[in-house]
Amino acid sequence: MDIKAILKFIVKYNTLFIFLILLVVSAIVSDNFFTFINLSNLIRQVAPVGIISMGMLLVILTAGIDLSVGSIMAMTGVLVAILTHLFPLWIAIVFSVFTGVIIGGLSGYLVAYQRMAPFIATLAMMTIARGLGFIFSNGAPIMIDDSTIALTRWGNGYFLGIPNPAWIFLIVFLIVLVILRYHVFGRIIIGIGSNEQAVKLSGIRVPLYLLSVYAIIGGLSAIAGIIGTSRTSVGSPIVGVGLELDVIAVVVIGGASLFGGKGTALNTLLGVLIIGMIGNIMNLMNIPSYSQQVVKGVIIILAVLLQRFEEN
């Protein structure tokens, strides 16, 4: 077989190859990697990032970006911890997710209807949401007591032997996968990222779709915040700092273009697992967490360089 064709094939499916290589390396360097306990912890840890990354994929496909996801996660985590002391659990969850949708929708409104740069609009919402988290909690963590123990099942419970956060992540992934492959909504947001002007000229209300993707990622960030609070039994306004960078890294490693119009849910899923496996295996090897940042940065650079090589 032609060497050039082989290289082109490897570059095209680089995310899958990176994932498989990491699987092999992980199995070699640690006997504990493929244990049930470790794999359960791994999927529980990556689920919040994975849930948000599916929303970030939709935003990036429109050539946008959202920096507010970590702050929305913290704010809604605090909010659900407070509300579970006052209302039934389902009301607390619905209201918290709705709040996330509103915050995300405000970013979308600024981007879509006020033509504000996504970086600036979501940077402002990042600050606002983080501030609201501190206001709601008076700067102190909100503990979940025995009267609200039902919330902890979201993050620590199992269904059919699989952690509940994994099921939630799987459902979100499948919905995004179907939308992007088979639904007109997915085709439109990909079209907006590829050529927004052409989509406008075809009579499609582009601002409405832009607002929608930011509202969606706001809601998904809220769900991630609820899972985080349920795992730790604490709603804290300081969680999720820098999370937006991990989420963006996941989507980029998955092969999505920051210029919009290119990216898939399946590759983003692989990106989530790659980032999670890097942290997991380095923890098993007792490597300091700050070293993980270096490795993540190198993989991001390689992923972008491979994208450029594929385009050429």
Long-range contacts (C-beta under 8 A, 24 or more apart in sequence): 8-310, 11-306, 11-309, 11-310, 12-310, 14-255, 14-303, 14-306, 14-310, 15-253, 15-254, 15-255, 15-267, 15-270, 15-271, 15-274, 15-303, 16-267, 16-270, 18-253, 18-270, 18-274, 18-299, 18-303, 19-270, 19-273, 19-274, 19-277, 22-274, 22-277, 22-278, 22-281, 23-277, 25-281, 26-277, 26-280, 26-281, 29-281, 29-284, 29-285, 30-281, 30-284, 30-285, 32-284, 33-280, 33-281, 33-284, 38-280, 38-284, 40-163, 41-280, 42-276, 42-277, 42-280, 43-162, 43-163, 43-165, 43-166, 43-169, 43-276, 44-155, 44-163, 44-165, 44-166, 44-231, 45-276, 45-279, 45-280, 46-169, 46-272, 46-273, 46-275, 46-276, 47-163, 47-165, 47-166, 47-168, 47-169, 47-224, 47-227, 48-73, 48-165, 48-224, 48-225, 48-227, 48-228, 49-224, 49-243, 49-246, 49-247, 49-250, 49-272, 49-275, 49-276, 50-169, 50-172, 50-173, 50-250, 50-269, 50-272, 51-168, 51-169, 51-172, 51-220, 51-223, 51-224, 51-227, 52-217, 52-220, 52-221, 52-224, 52-243, 52-247, 53-247, 53-250, 53-251, 53-254, 53-268, 53-271, 53-272, 54-172, 54-173, 54-176, 54-220, 54-265, 54-268, 55-213, 55-216, 55-217, 55-218, 55-219, 55-220, 55-221, 56-217, 56-247, 56-248, 56-250, 56-251, 57-176, 57-251, 57-254, 57-256, 57-263, 57-265, 57-268, 58-176, 58-189, 58-213, 58-216, 58-217, 59-118, 59-213, 59-214, 59-217, 60-193, 60-248, 60-251, 60-256, 60-257, 60-258, 60-260, 60-263, 61-180, 61-189, 61-190, 61-192, 61-193, 61-213, 61-256, 61-260, 61-261, 61-262, 61-263, 62-189, 62-192, 62-193, 62-196, 62-209, 62-210, 62-213, 62-260, 63-192, 63-193, 63-196, 63-258, 63-259, 63-260, 63-261, 64-111, 64-118, 64-210, 64-213, 64-214, 64-260, 65-118, 65-119, 65-122, 65-248, 65-258, 66-104, 66-107, 66-118, 66-122, 66-214, 66-217, 66-244, 67-119, 67-122, 67-123, 67-125, 67-126, 67-244, 68-103, 68-104, 68-107, 68-122, 68-123, 68-125, 68-126, 68-129, 68-218, 68-221, 68-244, 69-217, 69-221, 69-224, 69-240, 69-243, 69-244, 69-247, 70-126, 70-221, 70-239, 70-240, 70-241, 70-242, 70-243, 70-244, 71-125, 71-126, 71-127, 71-128, 71-129, 71-130, 71-133, 71-240, 72-100, 72-103, 72-104, 72-125, 72-129, 72-218, 72-221, 72-222, 72-225, 73-221, 73-222, 73-224, 73-225, 73-228, 73-239, 73-240, 73-243, 74-129, 74-130, 74-133, 74-225, 74-236, 74-237, 74-238, 74-239, 74-240, 74-241, 75-99, 75-100, 75-103, 75-129, 75-130, 75-132, 75-133, 75-136, 75-225, 75-237, 76-100, 76-221, 76-222, 76-225, 76-226, 77-133, 77-225, 77-226, 77-228, 77-229, 77-235, 77-236, 77-239, 77-240, 78-133, 78-136, 78-137, 78-142, 78-229, 78-235, 78-236, 78-237, 79-136, 79-235, 80-151, 80-225, 80-226, 80-229, 80-235, 81-142, 81-143, 81-144, 81-148, 81-151, 81-229, 81-234, 81-235, 82-136, 82-137, 82-142, 82-235, 84-144, 84-148, 84-151, 85-145, 85-147, 85-148, 89-148, 89-150, 89-151, 92-151, 93-226, 96-222, 96-225, 96-226, 97-219, 97-222, 97-223, 97-226, 98-219, 98-222, 99-222, 100-218, 100-219, 100-220, 100-221, 100-222, 100-223, 100-225, 101-215, 101-216, 101-218, 101-219, 101-222, 102-215, 102-218, 103-128, 103-129, 103-218, 104-214, 104-215, 104-216, 104-217, 104-218, 104-219, 104-221, 105-211, 105-214, 105-215, 105-218, 107-214, 107-218, 108-210, 108-211, 108-212, 108-213, 108-214, 108-215, 109-211, 111-210, 111-211, 111-214, 112-206, 112-207, 112-208, 112-210, 112-211, 112-214, 113-207, 113-211, 122-214, 126-244, 130-237, 133-237, 134-237, 136-237, 137-235, 137-236, 137-237, 139-237, 141-234, 141-235, 141-236, 141-237, 142-234, 142-235, 142-236, 143-233, 143-234, 144-229, 144-230, 144-233, 144-234, 144-235, 151-226, 151-229, 151-230, 152-230, 152-231, 152-233, 153-230, 154-226, 154-227, 154-230, 155-227, 155-228, 155-229, 155-230, 155-231, 155-232, 156-230, 156-231, 165-227, 165-231, 168-223, 168-227, 172-220, 172-223, 173-265, 173-269, 176-265, 177-265, 177-266, 180-264, 180-265, 185-209, 185-212, 189-213, 190-261, 190-262, 191-261, 192-260, 193-257, 193-259, 193-260, 193-261, 193-262, 194-260, 194-261, 194-262, 195-261, 246-275, 246-296, 249-275, 249-296, 249-299, 249-300, 250-274, 250-275, 252-300, 252-303, 252-304, 253-299, 253-300, 253-303, 255-303, 255-307, 257-307, 274-299
